[in-house]
Amino acid sequence: MNRKNELCYEIVKGYINSEVVINFLDKFSLNLSKITVFIMDNYSIQTRDCRLNKFEEWKSKQLEIFCLPTYSPKQNIMEIYQILID
């Protein structure tokens, strides 16, 4: 979600694995006009294969990947949101 509250998403049928995350970020990085930061919560599915070779490629396309520390509910907006709606 950007500062204008525009959300970029993809509906996935089945399981989300590292291949799904990599494909999404590959598509997402194609049309960036300025440096964009994508925050990952260090879930192993998201980071395992991505770290191998994609971070530098995405960086060259103006997509910076920021990984939260292992457990950081105060920094993860989805966990904050979940607490607020419970």
N, C-alpha and C positions, 0 to 999 in steps of 0.2 A: 504494500500500500504506500502510495506516495503522499506528499504533503497536501495534495488536492483531494485526498481520500479516493483515489482511483486505484483499483485493485487489479493486478494481473494474476490470473489463475488458470488452472487447467483441471478439467474433470477427468479422473482416472477410474477406469473400471478394473477392479481387481486390486492387487497389492501394490504399494509404493515401495520401490527398491531404489538402489543407487542409480540404476540405468534411467529410471523415470525422472529422478531429480536432475541428473546430468542433461538429459534431453530437454527438460524444461528450461534449465539455465542456458543451454546452448541457444535455444530459440529466443529467450528473453534478452540475451546479450547482443542479438543481431542489430537492433535498431536504437541503441542507446546514444543520446546526443551529448551526455555529460557523465561525469563519474557518478556511478550508482553503487550504493553499498547494500549488499544482500546479507542479512543476518541469519546464521544457522545456529541451532541450539545444541550442536554436537551430538545429535542422535546418530548412532553408528551408520545407519542406512544412508544418511545424507552425506557423511563425510568420508567414509571408508575409501571408496574408489575416486571420489572427487579430488582428494588431496594428491593423488598420484601424479596427475599431469594436467588437470583442467584449471587450477587456480591461476597459473601464469597465463594461460590462453585467454581466460576471461578478463584478467587484468589488462591485457593488451586491447580488449574491446571495451574498456572503461567500466568493467564490472568488478568491484572489489568484494571479496567474501570475508566476512567477519564472523568468527566462531566464538560463541559464548563459552565461558568456562563450563566445566562438566556439569555441575548442578548450580544454577543461578536463577531461581524463580523470581528474584527481584528485578532481574534484567530481561526476563523473557515476557514480553507483553501478553502473549497468549495465556501464560499462567496467572498473570495479574488480572486479566479479563475474567478468567475462570473463577478466581476467588471472588471477584465482584458480583458475578451472577449467581453464585451458590448461596 
